[in-house]
């Protein structure tokens, strides 16, 4: 009898049924229409990338433009890959974006940890200076940055001989290293670290843990949503970067995918291959956002409230 009562008591009470009101229906219909408004261009691009040009124009005046019907094939993708080294451009962008994200996560989180968890004089001023850089547009310091990276040294080797060279132009590192440190990423980590109880630090210090051990074993494992947000917010600018690669990349082998867009469109290709190329550079970004959207939205919401 006691066991039966306890089991019944441990069962979760069913949630009361929500009353469907006209306002609720209106809000859901509004959300659906708003979602369709933003999704239609992407759907049109993906569907058109599978159709020949004649069908794209004939379907343009009806809903068939958004439906995968008719003569569908991957011919546009084959034409795109035969016209330009699109896979090479994609691999360049993936490599640059992934390395920028990986280095950015470590550098920015470490800087935020020092600002939020350590007590030292002047950290408020340093945080203010870091945040002040957010209002400076990249275009204002692009030319000074170009001059700077053109005079920076780098170590190279010829066989077993190490040599100093000057200038980073037309390399992968010039597309990555200037954008590793990011003020917004530091602020996002800083805001999230502030929500983690500092009693954990004190307990770890009593047990003899170093500050880096606290950062690596306590703070970072609890910061999954912030890591996901910073990953997306770092990946997108690195993937969409156009002006800086246009200034520093000269050879085709190092071109990222966005620089390849202008090169591809200058060849006066048809609409189908243009949609295929656009789909190839959009799908990785969509996949990344869909994979981390829950953590991304949760981190932005919590950081916004506490920031």
C-alpha positions in Angstrom: 0.0 0.0 0.0 2.8 2.3 1.0 4.8 1.4 -2.2 1.8 2.0 -4.4 1.1 5.4 -2.7 4.8 6.5 -3.1 4.9 5.4 -6.7 1.7 7.3 -7.4 3.0 10.3 -5.6 6.3 10.3 -7.5 4.5 10.4 -10.8 4.5 13.8 -12.4 1.1 15.4 -12.5 -0.2 15.9 -16.0 0.0 19.5 -17.2 -3.4 21.2 -17.6 -4.5 21.5 -21.1 -3.9 25.0 -22.5 -6.9 26.8 -23.7 -6.5 27.8 -27.4 -7.6 31.4 -27.8 -8.0 33.5 -30.9 -4.9 35.6 -29.8 -2.8 32.5 -29.6 -3.9 31.4 -33.1 -3.2 34.9 -34.5 0.3 35.0 -33.0 1.2 31.6 -34.4 -0.1 32.5 -37.8 1.9 35.7 -37.6 5.1 33.8 -36.7 4.5 31.4 -39.5 4.1 34.2 -42.1 7.2 36.0 -40.7 9.2 32.7 -40.9 8.0 32.1 -44.5 9.0 35.7 -45.4 12.6 35.1 -44.4 12.7 31.5 -45.6 11.4 32.1 -49.1 14.6 33.6 -50.6 16.7 30.6 -49.3 14.1 28.1 -50.5 14.0 29.8 -53.9 17.8 29.7 -54.1 18.1 26.0 -53.1 15.3 24.9 -55.5 16.5 27.0 -58.4 20.0 25.5 -58.1 18.4 22.2 -59.2 16.6 23.5 -62.2 17.7 24.5 -65.7 17.5 28.2 -66.6 14.4 27.8 -68.8 12.4 26.3 -66.0 13.6 28.9 -63.4 12.1 31.7 -65.6 9.0 29.8 -66.5 8.3 29.0 -62.8 9.0 32.5 -61.7 5.4 33.7 -61.9 3.9 30.8 -59.7 4.5 29.0 -56.5 6.4 26.4 -58.5 9.4 28.7 -58.1 9.6 27.5 -54.5 8.8 23.8 -55.1 11.2 21.1 -56.2 9.2 20.0 -59.2 10.0 19.6 -62.9 13.4 18.7 -64.5 15.6 18.5 -61.4 19.3 17.6 -61.5 22.8 18.5 -60.1 24.0 19.8 -63.5 24.3 23.4 -62.2 26.6 22.2 -59.5 28.7 20.3 -62.0 28.9 23.4 -64.2 30.0 25.5 -61.2 32.8 23.1 -60.2 34.0 23.0 -63.8 34.0 26.8 -64.1 35.9 27.7 -61.0 37.8 25.8 -58.2 34.8 26.1 -55.9 35.9 23.2 -53.7 39.3 24.9 -53.2 37.5 28.2 -52.2 35.3 26.3 -49.8 38.2 24.5 -48.2 40.1 27.8 -47.8 37.1 29.4 -46.1 36.5 26.4 -43.9 40.1 26.3 -42.8 40.4 30.0 -42.1 37.0 30.1 -40.3 37.7 27.0 -38.1 41.2 28.1 -37.1 39.9 31.6 -36.3 37.1 30.2 -34.2 39.5 27.8 -32.3 42.1 30.5 -31.6 39.4 33.0 -30.8 37.7 30.8 -28.2 41.0 30.3 -26.3 42.3 33.9 -26.5 39.0 35.7 -25.9 37.9 33.4 -23.1 41.2 33.6 -21.4 41.1 37.4 -21.5 37.5 37.4 -20.2 38.5 35.1 -17.4 41.3 37.5 -16.3 38.8 40.4 -16.4 35.9 38.7 -14.6 37.5 36.2 -12.1 40.8 37.8 -11.1 41.1 40.9 -8.8 43.7 43.4 -10.1 43.9 47.1 -10.3 42.7 48.7 -13.5 40.6 45.9 -14.8 37.6 48.1 -15.1 39.6 50.6 -17.3 40.9 47.7 -19.4 37.4 46.4 -19.9 36.2 49.8 -20.9 39.0 50.2 -23.5 38.2 46.8 -24.9 34.5 47.7 -25.2 35.4 51.0 -26.8 36.9 49.2 -29.8 33.4 48.0 -30.6 32.5 51.4 -32.0 35.4 51.5 -34.4 34.5 50.2 -37.9 36.9 47.9 -39.6 37.1 50.1 -42.7 38.8 52.9 -40.7 41.8 50.9 -39.8 42.0 48.5 -42.8 44.7 50.5 -44.6 46.9 50.9 -41.4 46.5 47.2 -40.7 47.5 46.4 -44.3 50.7 48.4 -43.9 51.4 46.7 -40.6 51.0 43.2 -41.7 53.1 44.0 -44.8 56.0 44.7 -42.5 55.6 42.0 -39.9 58.3 39.4 -39.7 57.7 35.6 -39.9 59.9 32.6 -39.6 60.3 30.3 -42.6 62.7 27.5 -43.4 64.7 26.3 -46.4 65.6 22.7 -45.6 67.1 22.8 -42.1 67.8 26.6 -42.3 65.5 28.9 -40.4 65.0 32.3 -42.1 63.4 35.6 -41.1 61.1 37.0 -43.8 59.0 40.2 -43.9 55.4 40.6 -44.8 52.3 38.4 -44.4 50.6 39.3 -47.6 49.1 36.4 -49.6 49.2 33.9 -46.7 46.6 32.1 -44.6 47.9 33.7 -41.4 47.1 37.2 -42.6 43.5 36.1 -43.0 43.4 34.6 -39.5 45.6 36.2 -36.9 44.4 39.9 -37.1 40.8 38.7 -36.3 41.4 36.2 -33.4 41.0 38.8 -30.6 37.5 40.2 -30.6 36.0 42.7 -28.2 32.4 41.4 -28.4 33.5 37.8 -27.8 35.5 39.0 -24.7 32.4 40.8 -23.5 30.1 37.8 -24.1 32.5 35.5 -22.2 32.9 38.1 -19.5 29.1 38.4 -19.0 28.7 34.7 -18.9 31.6 34.1 -16.5 30.0 36.7 -14.1 27.0 34.3 -13.7 29.2 31.4 -12.5 29.5 31.4 -8.6 32.9 32.6 -7.5 32.7 30.3 -4.5 33.8 27.6 -6.9 37.1 29.5 -7.5 37.6 29.9 -3.7 37.0 26.2 -3.1 39.4 25.2 -5.9 42.1 27.6 -4.6 41.8 26.1 -1.1 42.5 22.7 -2.8 45.6 24.1 -4.4 44.4 24.6 -8.0 46.1 27.2 -10.1 44.1 29.9 -11.9 44.6 28.2 -15.3 43.4 24.9 -13.8 40.2 26.7 -12.6 39.8 28.2 -16.1 40.3 24.9 -17.8 38.6 22.5 -15.4 35.8 24.6 -13.8 34.8 27.7 -15.7 35.1 26.6 -19.3 33.2 23.3 -18.9 30.3 25.3 -17.4 30.3 27.8 -20.3 28.9 25.7 -23.2 26.2 28.2 -24.3 28.8 31.0 -24.4 31.2 28.9 -26.3 28.5 28.1 -28.9 27.5 31.8 -29.2 31.1 32.9 -29.7 31.8 30.1 -32.1 28.9 31.3 -34.3 29.6 35.0 -34.0 33.3 34.4 -34.9 32.5 31.9 -37.7 30.1 34.2 -39.5 32.4 37.2 -40.0 35.3 34.9 -40.9 33.2 33.1 -43.5 31.6 36.3 -44.9 34.8 38.3 -45.0 35.3 40.0 -48.4 37.1 43.3 -48.1 40.2 42.1 -46.2 40.8 39.0 -48.4 40.4 41.4 -51.4 43.2 43.5 -50.0 45.7 40.8 -49.0 45.0 37.7 -51.1 46.6 37.6 -54.6 46.8 34.0 -55.7 43.8 31.8 -56.6 44.9 29.0 -54.3 44.4 31.1 -51.2 41.0 32.8 -52.2 38.2 32.3 -49.7 34.7 31.5 -50.9 33.4 35.1 -50.7 36.2 36.4 -52.9 35.4 33.6 -55.3 31.8 34.9 -55.6 32.9 38.1 -57.4 35.3 36.1 -59.6 32.6 33.6 -60.4 29.9 36.2 -61.2 32.3 38.1 -63.5 32.3 35.1 -65.8 28.7 35.8 -66.9 27.4 32.4 -66.0 23.7 31.5 -66.1 21.3 31.7 -63.2 21.3 28.0 -62.4 25.1 27.9 -61.7 24.8 31.2 -59.8 22.2 29.7 -57.5 24.3 26.5 -57.1 27.4 28.5 -56.1 25.2 30.6 -53.7 23.8 27.4 -52.2 27.2 25.9 -51.7 28.4 28.9 -49.6 25.1 29.2 -47.7 24.5 25.6 -46.6 27.6 25.4 -44.2 26.4 28.5 -42.3 22.9 27.3 -42.0 24.1 23.9 -40.8 26.3 25.5 -38.1 23.5 27.7 -36.9 20.9 24.9 -36.8 23.4 22.7 -34.8 24.0 25.4 -32.1 20.8 27.5 -32.2 19.5 26.4 -28.8 22.8 27.2 -27.0 23.2 30.4 -29.1 19.8 31.8 -28.2 20.1 30.7 -24.5 23.5 32.4 -24.2 22.5 35.6 -25.9 19.4 35.8 -23.6 21.2 35.2 -20.4 24.1 37.5 -21.3 21.8 40.3 -22.3 19.9 40.2 -19.0 23.0 40.1 -16.9 25.1 42.5 -19.1 
